[in-house]
Amino acid sequence: MTQIPNITSRLDAFGALLDQAREYAGEYINAAHEQALNPGAAALARLSEFDTPLPDGPTEASEMLAQLHDIGSPTTLPSTGGRYFGFVNGGAHPPALAAKWLSDIWDQNAAFYVMSPITSKLEEVCERWIVELLGLPKQTVAGFVGGTSTAIAAGLVTARNELLTRQGWDVAARGLFGAPEIRVVLGAQAHGAVYKALSYIGLGRDRVEIVPSDDQGRMIAEKMPALDAHTLVVAQAGDVNSGAFDPLDAICEQAQKAGAWVHVDGAFGLWAAASKNKRGLLRGFENADSWAVDAHKTLNAPYDCGIILCRHPQKLASAMQASGSYLQRTDGQRDGMYYVPEMSRRARATELWALLKTMGRSGVEDLVDRLCSHAQSMADGLKTHGFQIKNDVVFNQVLVACDTPELTQAVLTNIQEDGEIWCGGATWHDSPVIRVSICSWTTTQADIERAVAAFCAARERAKTSP
């Protein structure tokens, strides 16, 4: 008969495993700043070692962790370093990551106060701090979700329900079959996550009304259709390519006059509100009805930390409602599941609280300003070396091109193969561009200079290659 280890030996083994993980984490962090930004062919080939049958019996935990570190760590793209400029990925802020580790040990379910009083309190505090930091209406409520894609869906379903309620239709009870029409107005450069959310909630992708955008990707407010009280307008604070901000003051003014709902997709750009230098980009945004933002982008929380914000607490709670006799509410306490799509979910607010606590208002402002300053420095350095900058650098995004589309694509390929830095590609006004996102707290001016040199080297190789 197999003997069950006593509790002391199990705790000792658990502690040793955590020590092993900590050792590997330290090795990874120390290597990340100089590690190549692309896994080599030899490292990638080793991924096939995971292709084994499910073990018939247990594997030693220490052996499992050693394999994960040995094969897995070299095949990551070290986005926590200062030379990763892809996909608006922030680098995890150390105090927030440390708090997340502790929170992971707690392993709390963030659904109800009764399940986790500490999580409920931290969500309440983070909500208040974020509303103050961004200058949103005091009654604004926050829900903590995986990312902006989910936050957008939560905001849009809340808008959908409210717009139908105004027409006497209870969509939660009656569904969408036979429901009155809802209009959806988007800018031509709306993010794909918005279309994804529209398909989720039954409003469809093909029936939206598209407003033309200017050469920077900003919605042209003067070309918006006449709005009414059955209209959902989705604006953006930070175009995913150019970083440009829609004219939110003009959009919200038109919407308020008509009684339309405005949702702002501010995945990375909403944090501009924390900076005196950049807040003007968001003029009028506080007059919207809901906002979506990621803490794991500009704010540099660890990944899986999005936020839905809504100035109408009861409308959001009604849209996210759930019922069941076993769901135990606590009077006077925050039950976070009533502001998000999920029921069971992890305690994301822990690392967000840690980040805001250690940074403070001035630290967040400094981070936003520093990222924007690095973006401008990158653009200036590349322009000096003959690269074309295709956008007005207003926030943290830089769009780069060479003299021909073919050369641009070749330079991007070389950059990704060389591994000195990492950037992604995009299409801008029907031509390829190299998309640079400055989003990590670890990026320094020296990293920017290395990046400019890497661009130059990649271009030289492209010109001299057969």
N, C-alpha and C positions, 0 to 999 in steps of 0.2 A: 504494500500500500504506500502511495506517495505521501510523504509527510508535508504538512503545510508549515512553512517557516513561521516562527513567532513574530510578533509585531516589531520587536526590536531589530531583528535581522532584516526584516523587510524595509524598515525605515533607514537602516544603515546602507542597504543596497540602493535605495532611492537617492539618498544623499550622495553616494559615490557616482551615480549616473548623472546627477545634476552637476557635480564637479567636473565630470568628463565633458559634458555639454558646454560648460563655462570655458574650459580649456580650449575646446575647438572654436568656440565663438571668439575668444581672444586671438587665436591664430588667424581667423578669417578677417577680423577687423584690422589687425596689423598689416595684413597683406593687401587689403582692398584698395588702399590709396595708391599702390604701385602696380597692382595686378593688371594684366592686359584686359581691355574692355571687351574682348571676345574670347570665348573658350577655344583653345587650339583643337586641331583635328584629333590628336591623340586622346585628349581629355573627353571629347565628345564620343569617341569610339568606345570608351569605357562604360558609357551609359547602357550598353547592351548587357552588361553584367547584372542589371536589374531584371532582365528577362529570364526569370527562373520560375519553375512551378511553385505553387503555394506550398510552403513547407508542411510536411506531415506532422511535425511536432514543433515545440517551442525553439526559438533561437535566443541565445544569450543577448540581453539588452545592450550590453557594452559592445558586443560584436556588431549588432545592428547599427549602433550609433557611429562606430568607427567606419563602417562601410559608407554610411550616409555622408560623413565628412570627407572621407578619402575620395569618393567618386563625385559626390554632389557639389561640394564647395568649389572645385575648379570649373564646374560647368554652369555656374551662375554668371550673370552680368552684374558686376559689383556697383549697383546704382547708389550704394551708400557712400561711394567715393566722390571726389570733386570734379571728375572729368566725364561723368555720364550725363548726357544732354538729350536723352530720348524720352518721348511720351509724357512729358511733364511729371516725371517721377521724382518725388522728394526723397532726401536721405533721412533715415530715421534719427531723430534727435535723441542723444544718449539718455537724458533723464526720463524721457517718455518711454524709451525702449526698456529701461530698467524697471519702470513701473509696470509695463506690460508683462514682463517676466513674472513679477510678483503676482499680478492679477491672474496670469495663467495658472499659477500654483493655486490660487483661490478657486479658480474654475467656477465662477459664479454665473448663474442664469439671470440675465438682466430684465426678465419679464416683469416681475413684481417686487415691490418693496419687501413683502414677506419672504421672498426668496433671497434677497440680498440688500439689506438696508444700506450698506456702504455704496453699492452701485447706484441705488436710487438717489442718495444724497449727492454723489459726484455728478450725476446727470443734471440734477437740479442746479448745482453750482455752475457747471459748465454752460448750461443754458443761459443763466443770468450773465455770466462773464462775456459770452459771445455776443449776446444782444447789446451789452454795453460797449464792447470793443468795436462792433460794426455800426453802432448807432441806429439800430432797428427800433421799431415801436416797442414800448415796454411790455406789452401783453404778448409779444411773440413767443411761441413755444418751439422747442427743438426736439427732433427725433434723431437718434443715433443709429446709422445704418452702415452697410458695407462700403458704399461709395456713391458718387453722384448719380450714376445710372439708376440706382434704387431710389435715391432722394428725388430725382426728377419724376419717376413713376409715382411716388407718394404725393408729390405736389400736384401732378396732373390729374390723378384720380380724385384728389380733394376738390380741385377746380371743376372736374366733370360732374361730381355729385352735387356741388353747389349750383352750378349752372342749370342742371336738370331740376333741382328742387325749386328754383325760381319759376320753373314752368309747370310746377305741380306734379312732378314725376319723382317718385322715390326709387332710385335705381338699385339701392341695396335690397329692396323687397321685390321689385318688379323686373329687374334686369334691364337689358338694353333693347330687347325685342319690342318694337313699337314705340320706342322713346322719341321725344322731340329732337329736332336737329340741334347740334352744337357746332358752332364755327370754330376753327382753329387757325390762327394766324402766326406764321413763322417768317423769320428772315431767310434769305436764300442760302446763308451759310450756317444754318442751324446744325448743331452737332448730331451725329448719328444716334446718340443715346436718346435724343428727343423723339426721333422717329420710332425707335425701339419701344419707348414707353407708350407712344400713341397706339402701336400695334397691340401691346399688352392689354391696354384698357379699353379696347374695342372702338377707338375713334378712327383708326385707319391711317395709313401713310399717304394715300393717294388723293384724299379729299381736302387736304390743307390748302389754305390760301397763302401763297408765297409773296413776300414783300422783297423787292429788289435790294441788293446790297451795293455799297460803294466799293471803290477799288481796294479798301482795307478790310472788307468783309462786314462793315457796319450796316445794319438795317437802315434804310432811308425812311425816316418817320413820315416825311411829306407824301410818300407813296403808299402809306398804309391804306387799306380799304376803310370805309366807314364802319365803325365798330358799333356793337349793341350789347345788351345785357346777357346775350347768349353766346358771347365770344370769349375764347381763351387765347390770350396772346403770350407767346413764349419768346422772351428776349434773352440776350446773352451778355455776360460780363466777362469778356476775354475770349476772343475767337481762338479756336484750338490751333490754328496755324499762325495768324498774324498777331494774336493777342489783343486785337482791337475790341472796343467796348461799344455796344449799341447806345444810341442816344436815349438813355433810360428816362430822363426827365420829360422829353417830348412824348415818348411812348406811354408813360404812366399818366401824363396829363390827358391825352386823348382817351385812354382807357377809363379813367375816373369819370370823365364827363359822360361816357356811354354806359357805365356800370359794368364794364368788362373785367375779367380776371387776368392779372399779369403774373406770370411765373418767370423768375430770372434764373437762368442756368449760369451759375458763377463758380464752376468747378474749381478753378484756381484763381480767378480774377476777383472774387468777392472780397478776398483779404486785402485788396487795395484800400478798402474802407478804414483799415487800421493805420494807414499812413497819411500824415498831413500832406505829403508831397503827391500822393497818388489818389487821394479820395475824390478829387474832382472828376476822375474818369467815371465815377459812379453817380454823378449828380442826379438826384431824383429817385434813386433805386429804393429808398426806404418807403416809397409810395406803392410799391408792388404788393402783391398778396402773399406770395410764397417765393422761397429762394432755395437753391440747392448748392452745396459747396462741399469740397473735400478738405479734411484736415491733413490727409496724407500727401497732398501736393504742396502748395506754397508753405503751409504751416509746418511741414516736416514731421508730422506724427507718423508712427509706424503704419504700415499698410492695413487696409480694411477699416477706414475711419471716415465715413461720410456723414453729412448732416442735412436733414430737411428742416427748414425754418418756415413757420407760417404765422401770420399776424392774426389768424382766426383759430384760436386753440380748439374750440368746440367743433369746428368744421373738419379740422384734421383728425381729431379723435373720433368723430362720427364716421369718417371715411375708413379709418383703420380699425373699426370696432371688431370685437370678438366677444363671444358669450359662451358660458359653460358653468355649470353649478360648482365645479371644482376650482374655478378661477377666483382666487381669494384676494379681494381688494382691501386696502387699509385706508381708512378715512384720514384725510389730511396729509397723505404721503403720495409721492410720485410713483405711479406704476407705468414704467417706460414703454411697455408693449402697446399702449393705447395711442402712441404717436408714430408707430412704425409698422411696416407690413409683417415683420416677423413676430412670432411669439417667443419661443426659445431663441436666445441669441447671447453672444458673449458680451462682456462688460467693457465696451469700447471707450466709455467715458473715462476710464482710469488713466490711460495714457494721455488722453486729451487734457484732463485736469492737470496731470504732472507737467505737461508741456507749458500750459498757460501759467501754472503756478511758478515754474522756474524762469520762464521768459518775462512774464509780466507785460504790461501794455507797451513799455518802451522797447522790450526785446523783440516783440512781434513786429513793431514798426521798423526797427533796425533790420530785421531779417528781410522784410518786404523791400525796403529801400536798397539793401545790399544786392539782392537778386536782380532788381531792375538796373542797378548801376553796372553789375557784371554784364548784363545783356547789352547795354549800350556800349560798354567797353569792347565786347566781342564784335559788335557790328562795326565799330570804328576801326578796330584792328584789321578786320577782314577787308573792309573798304580800302584801307591804306594799301593793301596788297593786291588790289585789282579785282576783288570779288564784288558781285552785285548784291546789294541788300534790297530785297523786294518788298519790305514792309516798313511802315513807320514804327520804330521801336518804342512802344508806349509802356510796355510792362516787361515781361520776362521772355518773350518769344522773338526769335530772329530767323528770318527766311533768307537763305543764301543761294545764289546761282552763279554759274560761270558764263563764259561768252556764248556757249551753245548748250542746248539741252543734252546733247550726247556727252559733253564734257562734264556737265553737272552730275549726270548719272554715274559716270566713271569715277568721279571724285568721291561720291557717296559710297560706291562699292569699295573703293580703296580705303576710305576711312573705317568702314565696318570691318574690313579684313585686317587692317593694320593693328587695331586694338589700342592705339594711344588714347583715343577718345571714342565716344559712341554717339552718333546722331541718327535720326530717322529721316525718312524722305516723305514728300507729299507732292501733290499737284496743286499749283497756284496759278490761276488764270490760264489754265490749259497747258502749263509748262512745268517740268519737274523742278523741285527746289529741295534744298537740304534744310531740314527743320531742326533748329537748335532751341532747346528749352532749358533755361537756367533756373534750376529749382532746388538745388541742394544746399543746405547750410554749410557744408564742408568746402564748397567751391571757393577758391581764392583767386586773387589777381594773377598769381603765378600759373594757376590752372588755365585761366583764360589765355594767357600768353602761350602756353603749351598747345592749347587748342588751335590757336591761329597758326602756329608753326605746323601742326598736324594737317591742317587744311592745305597749307602751301606745299607740304611734302606730297600729299595725296594728289594734288593737281599736277605737280612736276612729274610724278610717276605716270599719271594718266597721259600726259603729253608725250612722254618718251617711250611709252609701251607700244609695241607693234599693234 
